[in-house]
Amino acid sequence: MNRKRNFNAGPAALPLPALERAREELLDFAKSGMSVMEHSHRGKEYEAVHDEAIALLRELLGVPESYDVLLVQGGASQLFAQVPMNLVEKGQTAEYVVSGAWGEKALSEGKAAAAMLGGAARVACTTAVGEGKDKKYLRVPLPSEVKASPDAAYLHVTSNETIHGVQYEVDPSRPFPATGKVPLVADMSSDFLWRKFDVSRFGLVYAGAQKNIGPSGVVVLLVSKELVAKGRKDIPKIFQLRTPAENKSLYNTPPTFGIYMVRNVLAWLKGTGGLAAMEAQNRKKAARLYGVVDRNASFYRCPVEKESRSVMNVVFRLPSEQYEERFIAESKKRDMVGLKGHRSVGGIRASTYNAVQPEWVEELAAFMEEFAQRG
Ligand code: PMP
C-alpha cells in the first residue's frame, strides 16, 4: 500500500495507528462478535468508548470541572446557528471578530439566528482589506482593535482561519481579545487539540472533528456550565446545549463510529506524549515551510503577516497561477495531495495538522526548494 502524504485542510490526514486499530477492531469489537457500529448506543460496549473519548479530551486539554465537554452532530456550520440560538437573549446583540471566510459565515448565520429570536449580531472588528473580489484577510487583530460592548451576548472569534491561514496566539503579540465579563466564544475547528490553552478564558469553544480530532460528523464543545444553564429554553430541545450536557451527549443516537474514531485518535495522541510534544512538533513543521518561503522570497510569497501566520494551514503563492498549477501537478507525482489552496483564494495551502508526519513536511520543503531553484 502506498499511503499518500496528505496535506488536505479537512477532512485531513488521520494518524495511521488510529486507522490500524479501527481495522483490527472492525469486525469484532471488544470481543463482542459485532463491529462498534452495530452496537446500541445504550450498551456497555459503546458507552465505554464514548466515556473514554470524553475523559481523554478532559485530560489532554485540562478542561476545568466547571466546563462541560459535549459531542454533537451537524458540523461546525450548525454551531454557527446553534450558538446564537442558545446565547442571544431578546434585545441582545452578539459581536463577531471577522478575520477570514469562516468568521464571515459565522457572522452571517449569527445574524439570521439572532434575528429570528429578537436579537441581533454585528461586527465588532474586521481585519478585511479591500472589497469584493479583491478582499483579503492577512492577519488577526491586535488586542487594542477589539472592544466588546459590555452588554454583548458574547464575542465570537475564529481562532484559526483555515482558508486564509491566519491564527491567534501563535505569536505573543496576537492574543485572543480580552472581553471582561462578556463570554468569549471561539470556533476552533482547525485549531483544536494541537496545543494546550487556557479553557477558562472562553465561555464556549467548538470544533468540527475533521482536522485534528477524527472524522467528520462529530463536533466537540467545551462550554462553561454557567453558560449552559443560562441558555435559552424556548428553542427546540435538540438545539439546546443543556440537552447534551444533561444526557452525557447521549440524548439521541450519536455518530457512534465517528466518536469511536475520535477515541482512537485521542488515545494515539496521549501515547505520543500529549499536547506539549505535539505543539513543539507542529511549530517546527510550520517553521520549516515558512522558512523555505522566506528564504526564496523572489519566488514564494506568504501573504499573511508574520505574527498571524497559522501553524495549521501554511498558505503561500508562486510567481503566477501557471507556476502554481505546475507545482500542484508535480507534487501529486510525488504522492503529495491536498496542496491546492481553497478555490476562493487560490495559491497553495499545506495543512500541517497533528497526523501530518514531519518526514512528509521535510519532503515537501525539499520539493519546494528544488522547484524554486529550477524557477
Ligand atoms: N469553521 C472552520 C474554521 C472551518 O475550517 C470549517 C470547515 N473547514 C468550518 C467552520 C465548517 O465546518 P463543517 O464543514 O464541519 O460545518
Residues whose N, C-alpha, C, O or C-beta is under 5 A from the ligand:
A	BS01	PMP	G10 G74 G75 A76 S77 Q78 W102 N160 T162 D187 S189 S190 G208
